Amino acid sequence: MESLKQFFDKQTPVPPEAWELIRSKFTELDFKADEYIIREGQRTPYQLFIAQGITRTFYIKDGKEITVDFSFENSFTTSYSSFYTGNASRSYMAALEQVNCYKISKESLYELFDNHKLGERLGRIIVEKKFLLKEDREATLLLDSPKERFIWLQEKHKDWIQRIPQHYLASYLGISPETYSRYKSSAFNQ
């Protein structure tokens, strides 16, 4: 749970008594590589803090997986539409590698928001970070060519290339695995 404490302390100093309360709201979970964490149709009234590992969020359309997000160490993740509305998730989430995480229920999270100014501040910071990542990806998908999206990934998320299978990265960029390979070969030969 030390990684969770360090994450919060990095955002804003957390006094020991506040940390004890926050800590008491989280439960530790582990997922094996390729294990589903969330399935379409499931309600997800919780968020996960990733202490170790990577998760992949995706949709399945006509039998094809479409990757829309990756979550890494020191970040929160869930099916946000399900979390905030209470509706069933339309997406899936799976562990790409062994994942160690901490789960907090919506009820516990809102209790922290409602009763503690620090909890509200931490929640706002977490949502802001997730929103900025989502907006950055959305802009590159809408405005950039496939090659520019590949370059964006190489420049902004170089560490992903070492940890995430190429076909998932291609899907995330909205290009075919073959196109991704061609761009990768071209970049390697330059």
Secondary structure as a PSIPRED ss2 file (coil, helix, strand):
# PSIPRED VFORMAT (PSIPRED V4.0)

   1 M C   1.000  0.000  0.000
   2 E H   0.000  1.000  0.000
   3 S H   0.000  1.000  0.000
   4 L H   0.000  1.000  0.000
   5 K H   0.000  1.000  0.000
   6 Q H   0.000  1.000  0.000
   7 F H   0.000  1.000  0.000
   8 F H   0.000  1.000  0.000
   9 D H   0.000  1.000  0.000
  10 K H   0.000  1.000  0.000
  11 Q H   0.000  1.000  0.000
  12 T C   1.000  0.000  0.000
  13 P C   1.000  0.000  0.000
  14 V C   1.000  0.000  0.000
  15 P C   1.000  0.000  0.000
  16 P H   0.000  1.000  0.000
  17 E H   0.000  1.000  0.000
  18 A H   0.000  1.000  0.000
  19 W H   0.000  1.000  0.000
  20 E H   0.000  1.000  0.000
  21 L H   0.000  1.000  0.000
  22 I H   0.000  1.000  0.000
  23 R H   0.000  1.000  0.000
  24 S H   0.000  1.000  0.000
  25 K C   1.000  0.000  0.000
  26 F E   0.000  0.000  1.000
  27 T E   0.000  0.000  1.000
  28 E E   0.000  0.000  1.000
  29 L E   0.000  0.000  1.000
  30 D E   0.000  0.000  1.000
  31 F E   0.000  0.000  1.000
  32 K C   1.000  0.000  0.000
  33 A C   1.000  0.000  0.000
  34 D C   1.000  0.000  0.000
  35 E C   1.000  0.000  0.000
  36 Y E   0.000  0.000  1.000
  37 I E   0.000  0.000  1.000
  38 I E   0.000  0.000  1.000
  39 R C   1.000  0.000  0.000
  40 E C   1.000  0.000  0.000
  41 G C   1.000  0.000  0.000
  42 Q C   1.000  0.000  0.000
  43 R C   1.000  0.000  0.000
  44 T C   1.000  0.000  0.000
  45 P C   1.000  0.000  0.000
  46 Y E   0.000  0.000  1.000
  47 Q E   0.000  0.000  1.000
  48 L E   0.000  0.000  1.000
  49 F E   0.000  0.000  1.000
  50 I E   0.000  0.000  1.000
  51 A E   0.000  0.000  1.000
  52 Q E   0.000  0.000  1.000
  53 G C   1.000  0.000  0.000
  54 I C   1.000  0.000  0.000
  55 T E   0.000  0.000  1.000
  56 R E   0.000  0.000  1.000
  57 T E   0.000  0.000  1.000
  58 F E   0.000  0.000  1.000
  59 Y E   0.000  0.000  1.000
  60 I E   0.000  0.000  1.000
  61 K E   0.000  0.000  1.000
  62 D C   1.000  0.000  0.000
  63 G C   1.000  0.000  0.000
  64 K E   0.000  0.000  1.000
  65 E E   0.000  0.000  1.000
  66 I E   0.000  0.000  1.000
  67 T E   0.000  0.000  1.000
  68 V E   0.000  0.000  1.000
  69 D E   0.000  0.000  1.000
  70 F E   0.000  0.000  1.000
  71 S E   0.000  0.000  1.000
  72 F C   1.000  0.000  0.000
  73 E C   1.000  0.000  0.000
  74 N C   1.000  0.000  0.000
  75 S E   0.000  0.000  1.000
  76 F E   0.000  0.000  1.000
  77 T E   0.000  0.000  1.000
  78 T C   1.000  0.000  0.000
  79 S C   1.000  0.000  0.000
  80 Y H   0.000  1.000  0.000
  81 S H   0.000  1.000  0.000
  82 S H   0.000  1.000  0.000
  83 F H   0.000  1.000  0.000
  84 Y H   0.000  1.000  0.000
  85 T H   0.000  1.000  0.000
  86 G C   1.000  0.000  0.000
  87 N C   1.000  0.000  0.000
  88 A C   1.000  0.000  0.000
  89 S C   1.000  0.000  0.000
  90 R C   1.000  0.000  0.000
  91 S C   1.000  0.000  0.000
  92 Y E   0.000  0.000  1.000
  93 M E   0.000  0.000  1.000
  94 A E   0.000  0.000  1.000
  95 A E   0.000  0.000  1.000
  96 L C   1.000  0.000  0.000
  97 E C   1.000  0.000  0.000
  98 Q C   1.000  0.000  0.000
  99 V E   0.000  0.000  1.000
 100 N E   0.000  0.000  1.000
 101 C E   0.000  0.000  1.000
 102 Y E   0.000  0.000  1.000
 103 K E   0.000  0.000  1.000
 104 I E   0.000  0.000  1.000
 105 S E   0.000  0.000  1.000
 106 K H   0.000  1.000  0.000
 107 E H   0.000  1.000  0.000
 108 S H   0.000  1.000  0.000
 109 L H   0.000  1.000  0.000
 110 Y H   0.000  1.000  0.000
 111 E H   0.000  1.000  0.000
 112 L H   0.000  1.000  0.000
 113 F H   0.000  1.000  0.000
 114 D H   0.000  1.000  0.000
 115 N H   0.000  1.000  0.000
 116 H C   1.000  0.000  0.000
 117 K H   0.000  1.000  0.000
 118 L H   0.000  1.000  0.000
 119 G H   0.000  1.000  0.000
 120 E H   0.000  1.000  0.000
 121 R H   0.000  1.000  0.000
 122 L H   0.000  1.000  0.000
 123 G H   0.000  1.000  0.000
 124 R H   0.000  1.000  0.000
 125 I H   0.000  1.000  0.000
 126 I H   0.000  1.000  0.000
 127 V H   0.000  1.000  0.000
 128 E H   0.000  1.000  0.000
 129 K H   0.000  1.000  0.000
 130 K H   0.000  1.000  0.000
 131 F H   0.000  1.000  0.000
 132 L H   0.000  1.000  0.000
 133 L H   0.000  1.000  0.000
 134 K H   0.000  1.000  0.000
 135 E H   0.000  1.000  0.000
 136 D H   0.000  1.000  0.000
 137 R H   0.000  1.000  0.000
 138 E H   0.000  1.000  0.000
 139 A H   0.000  1.000  0.000
 140 T H   0.000  1.000  0.000
 141 L H   0.000  1.000  0.000
 142 L H   0.000  1.000  0.000
 143 L H   0.000  1.000  0.000
 144 D C   1.000  0.000  0.000
 145 S C   1.000  0.000  0.000
 146 P H   0.000  1.000  0.000
 147 K H   0.000  1.000  0.000
 148 E H   0.000  1.000  0.000
 149 R H   0.000  1.000  0.000
 150 F H   0.000  1.000  0.000
 151 I H   0.000  1.000  0.000
 152 W H   0.000  1.000  0.000
 153 L H   0.000  1.000  0.000
 154 Q H   0.000  1.000  0.000
 155 E H   0.000  1.000  0.000
 156 K H   0.000  1.000  0.000
 157 H C   1.000  0.000  0.000
 158 K H   0.000  1.000  0.000
 159 D H   0.000  1.000  0.000
 160 W H   0.000  1.000  0.000
 161 I H   0.000  1.000  0.000
 162 Q H   0.000  1.000  0.000
 163 R H   0.000  1.000  0.000
 164 I C   1.000  0.000  0.000
 165 P C   1.000  0.000  0.000
 166 Q H   0.000  1.000  0.000
 167 H H   0.000  1.000  0.000
 168 Y H   0.000  1.000  0.000
 169 L H   0.000  1.000  0.000
 170 A H   0.000  1.000  0.000
 171 S H   0.000  1.000  0.000
 172 Y H   0.000  1.000  0.000
 173 L H   0.000  1.000  0.000
 174 G C   1.000  0.000  0.000
 175 I C   1.000  0.000  0.000
 176 S C   1.000  0.000  0.000
 177 P H   0.000  1.000  0.000
 178 E H   0.000  1.000  0.000
 179 T H   0.000  1.000  0.000
 180 Y H   0.000  1.000  0.000
 181 S H   0.000  1.000  0.000
 182 R H   0.000  1.000  0.000
 183 Y H   0.000  1.000  0.000
 184 K H   0.000  1.000  0.000
 185 S H   0.000  1.000  0.000
 186 S H   0.000  1.000  0.000
 187 A H   0.000  1.000  0.000
 188 F H   0.000  1.000  0.000
 189 N H   0.000  1.000  0.000
 190 Q C   1.000  0.000  0.000
